[in-house]
Amino acid sequence: MSYTKRFVGIDISKSSFDICILPDNRSASFANTPAGIARFIAFVAELGTVERFLLEPTGGYERRVMEALLSAQLPVARVNARQVRQFAGACGQLSKTDRIDAFVLADYGQRMETTLVSPVSAAQTALVELVARYRQLSHMIVQEKNRREKLSNRADSKSEAWIEESLHFLGEQRQAVVDAMTACLEVDDTLSEKAVVLMQLKGIGLRTACFLLAGLPELGSMDKGQIAKLVGVAPLNRDSGKMRGKRTISGGRKPVRDALYIAALPAIRFDPKIKAFYAKLKANGKPGKVALVAVMRKMIVILNARMRDHLATVID
């Protein structure tokens, strides 16, 4: 007995979200509030089987909708916004409204392969929020330090005192965030064990482990080519006919890539195998940045393999 495969595209904004159901070609709109989301869940319960719900990252506005769908054990895929816009352009859909965007998301789900979002623990959700706050605080600290550098050298400058006060406050709060991240790991055995696996590689400390756990939950569930591409450290071909272009990296998750970059710097100094790998690339004429990206790729491949082995042990 066959059933109609339904795909629901969800375009989410701060105050509301629009949905489109294909192939039924039905549309609806709901308030992005607890009451509106509850009405949405009740609405989709009457649809019957849904193959997939598709939504994009929207700066956190999508979080409550996604959590409600996952709590209802419904299949959710969070797709790359740029890829969806490219898909819309390729289909000739140049207009853009909330309703059209919902249709494009549903159509994307019908035609393209997407990956389901796995339910996460409360500690994992908290860790994601803490990592985001850590990055916000770090960015504000850099801004304040830049402002301090641009001040005049007047001895009576009140601005400098205010900036120093802000830096002290921001530094204390950032340390409090680090303490909270540590507490997250302590209360969740799964996260704690994963962090231990990651920190066994030189260059990966507590903060970097938290960044990877929050920003790359797929670690250990993909092959080495997929994980490198997801992070954005896989070399991409640029060939046409007889022309062989330079291999470059593109796309991927920049926050994860930034964390790997910071981890790669001590790794090439203190990990014998990584150090030898980097030295060999340099000896073969590779520019420093190219060699460093290759180190980042090697590190994420190693971490992915170790996490895969760890997960297989836990399942057994």
N, C-alpha and C positions, 0 to 999 in steps of 0.2 A: 504494500500500500504506500503510495507516494504522497507527499505533502508539499505545499507551496513554501519555497524558501523565502522568508521575509527578511529584509534588511531595513533597519531603522537608522536614518541619519539624524544626528542631534547637533544643531548649531546653538552654542551657548554664549550668552552675554551676561553682564553683571545682574540685570534685573529679570531676565526671562530667557527661555530657550524654545526654539522651533524644532519640530520633528517632521520627517518625511518618511513614509512607509512605502517601500517598493517590494513587489510589483503592483501593490494595491493603488499606488499613487494617491495616498491620503496624507493630509497635513494637519497639524495641530500646534498649538502654542500653549506654554505653561509658564507660570511665574517661577523664577529661580529662588524659591523660598521653601522651607520645610513643608508647608501645606501644598504648594504647587508641585513639589517633587512627589509627595504622597499621592496626589491625584494622577500624576504621570505613571507611577508604578501600578496604580489600580487600572489605568487605561490600557497599559501594555499587557496586563494579565488577561484581558479579554481578547487579545489578538490571537492567542494560540501560540504555537511554536515560532520563535524568532531565531533565525540563523545567527544574526550578529547585530549588535548596536555599535554604531560608529560615531566617535566624537574626536575633536581636536583638543590639544592643550590650549587653554585660554588664560594663562596667567593665574590659574588656581580657581577660576570661576566654575570650572567643570568638575571640581573635586567632589562636591556634595552629590551631584547627579550620578557620577561614577560609583561612589561608595554605596549609594542606594541600589543601583543595579547589581553590584557585586553582592551586597547583602541579600538580595532576592535571588542569588545564584543564577544570574542571567549572563549570557556571553557578551563581553564588552571588548572592543578594540579601540585603542587610542592611536590615531594615525598621524603621520607627519603632515603638518599644515602646508608646507611648501610643495610636497609631492601631490597633495590634493589639488592645489591651485594649478600645478602643471598639468594634472589630469584633466581638470576643467577646461583649460586652454586647449588641450589636445582634442577634446570633444566639441570644441567650438562654443563652449559656454563662457562668454566673456562678461555677461551681466553678473552683478553681485548684490544679493539681498539675503536676509536671514533665511527666508524660505528657500531661495535658490541654493544657498550653501548647504542646507539640510538635505536637499535633493541630491546635490553633488556628492555628499558624504555617503548617502545610501547607494548611489550608483557606483561609487568607488568600491564599496563593499561587495557589490554584485560581481564586479569585473576583476578586481585585484585581490591578491592573496594578502591577508592581514593576520596579525598575531593577537591572540586573546590576552587580556590583562589578567594576571593571577591575583586572587584575593590576598591581601596583606594583613599582618597583625597590627594591633593598635600601636605597638612599639615601633614597627616599621613606618607607619604613618607619622608618628611623632618624630622619628629620626629624619624623615624627608623634610619636615617643617623646620627642624633645628638646623639642618645643613643649609637650607635656604636662608635662615636668619643669620647664620655664621657668615655667609657670603655677603649679605647686605651690610652687616657691621664692618666687614673687612673693606668693602667698597667705600663706606663712609669714613673710615679711618684714613684711607688713602686720600680722599678728598680734603679732609681737614689738614693733613700733613702738607698737601700741595698749597693750600691757602696760607699755611704758616710760612712756607718758603717765600711766598710772594709779598709778605708784609714788609713795610719799611723798617728801618733799624731804630726807630724812635724808642727811647727807653720808657716813655709813658704810654705806650700803645696798650689800650685795653683789649683790643682784638686778640692779641697774642695770649693774654690771660684767659680769655673766653675759649679760645681754641684749645689751650692746654687743658682746661676744665672739661671740654667736650671729649678730648682724646682720652682722658682718664676714665670718664664715664663709659665711653664706647669700649675701651680695653677691658674694663671690669665686666661689662655685659657679655663681651665675646668669650671671656674665660668662663662665665657662668653657663654659656651655651655649650662649651666644651665639656663642662662637668655634667650637664644634662644629657649630652650625647653618650657619655660614659655610663650614666645611670640607665639609659635606654638599653644598652648592651647587657648590663647586669641583670635586668629583669626579664630578658628574653633569651632563653638558651640557644635558640636557633640562630639569632643574630650574633650572639656572643661566639658561638662555634665558627660561624662564617668569618667573623673578624679575625679570629685566631689563625685561620687558614690564610687569609690575605696578608697578615702581618709576618708570616714566616718568610716572605720575600723581602730582602733588604731594600730599604727605601720606602716601604709601606709602614707608616705609623698609624696611630689610633685615628687621627683626623682623616688621613687619606683613606683608611679602611671604611670609615663612616661615609665619606663622599662616594666611594664606590658602591657600598651597600644601598645607599639612597638613590644614586643616579643610574645604577646599572643592575637592576634586579634580575636581568636575564643571564647574568654571569653564571656559567656552568651548564646552561641549557642549550647552547649553540655550538656549532663547530668553530674552528679558529678563524676561518675566513669571514663568517657571519659576524662574530663578535668584534673583529677588527674593523669591519665596515660599519657596524653600528656605532662604534666609538668615533670613527672618522680617521683612523690611522692606516687604512688599507690603501696601497698605491693603485690608482685608477688609470687605465690605459687611455691614451689620446692618439690613436692611430687612424689613418685614413689612406687607403691605397698603399703606395710604397712609402708614404711618410710615417715615420715612427716618432710620435711626440713624447714629451717628457712625462713621466709618471708623476702624478700629484695626488694629494689627499684632498677630500672635499666632503662637506656635510658632517654628519655625525653629531655626537653630543659634546658640545664645547666644554661644559663644566667638568665632565668626566675626563676629557682630554687635558684640561688644565691641571687637574689633580694628578694625572699620570706624568705630566711634564715635571711637576715639582718632585714626584717620587723618582723619576729617572735620573735626576742630577746626583743624588747621593748613591744611587744604584751603580752608576758607572765608575764610582770611586771605591765603593766598599764591597761590591759583589764580584768575586773573581770571574765568573762566567760572563756576566754582563759587561764587565770591564774589558775582557778579552774580545767580546763580540764588537763592542764600540771601537776598540783600537784597530781591529781588523778592517772595519768599514772605513775608518780614517786612513789607514795605510793603503787601501784600494782607491783612494782619491775622492771619497764621498765628502761633501761639505758637512760641516759640523751639525747644522740643523737637520739635514737629511739623515745623518747617522743617529741623531737624537730621536727623531721620529721612529726610526727603525727599532731603536731600543724600547720606545714606548709600546710599539706593536708587539715586540717579543715579550715584554712584561705582561701585557694583557692576555696574550695567548697562554703564557705560563699560568697566570692566575685563573684563567678560564678552565684549563685542564685540571688544576688542583681542586677547584671548586666542583667540577664535574665528578672527580673521584670521591670527594667528600660527600656529595649528595648521593652518590651510588652506595657508599658505605652506610649512610643513614637509612636509606630505603631498605637495604638488605637486613 
